[in-house]
Amino acid sequence: MASPFKFLQEVREETRKVTWPSRKETMITTAMVFVMVAITSVFFLIADQIIRIAVTFVLGIGS
């Protein structure tokens, strides 16, 4: 079992190897996530409404 000091040294060495994204890359990725969330939300809203209408029609309720 390694000592806590050695463990922290190894963590720091591995952290230096990481290629961190630039600010521009981070902003673009964030914008893409928001766009995909909006598209997905609209899709599921429409799908939910279609299913609701179909179930209401099949069960004959609400009329």
N, C-alpha and C positions, 0 to 999 in steps of 0.2 A: 504494500500500500504506500502510495506516494505522500509526501508531506504536503500540507496546505500551501506552503511557500512555493514548492516546485509546481504544484497544480496551477497556481496563479501565474507563474512564469510561462507555463505552457499555454494558458488561455490568452495571455498577452501576445505571444508569438503567433498564435492562430488568428487573432484579431487583426494583426498587421497584414496577414495574407489576404484578407477580405477585400474585394473590389467594391467600394461603396459607390452607389449611384450619385450622379450629379444632381444639383437642384432642379435643372431642367428636366432630366429623366424622371425625377420624383413627381414633379408637377404634371407631366404628360401622363404618367401611369395613374396618378390620382384622378385626373380628368377622365381617363378611359374607364376607370372603375365606376365613377358616378354615372357616366353615360350608359354603361352596361346595366347598372342597377335600375336606372330609369326605364330602359327598354324592357328589362325583365319584369318590372313592376306593371307596366302597361300590358304586357303579354298576359300575365296572370290575372289582371283585372278583367280583361276581355274574356279569357278562358272561364273565369269564375262566373261571369254574367251569362255566358252561353250555357254553362252547366245548370245554373239556377233557372234559366228560362226553360230548358229541356225538362228538368225535374218537375217544375211547376206544371208544365204541359202534360207530362205523363201521369202525374198524380191527380191532376184536375183540381188543384187547390188555388185559391186566390182569385177565382173568377166568380 
